[in-house]
Amino acid sequence: MKDFLTWLIKAIVDNPEKVTVSETEENGQIILKLSVAAEDMGKVIGKGGKIIKSIRHLARVRGAKEEKRVNVVLLEQ
């Protein structure tokens, strides 16, 4: 799951070398914490939050295939 999210985010941002994703599991749920360069935050969030909502949806769909609940958290710089 971490590799999928990393690949997806690196395709969107201008500074792929600054993308970090950490994965933890709490209460049977996978939590993916995403960090990007400050100048790429707008690209990841998108207008009205559409991009981050889509990213979260894709992660949940991918998690459902593995019968896991997934939550994506975007960390602020």
ABEGO torsion letter per residue (X at the ends): XAAAAAAAAAAABABAAABBBBBBBBGGBBBBBBBBBAAAAAAAAEBGGAAAAAAAAAAAAAAAAAGBBBBBBBBBX
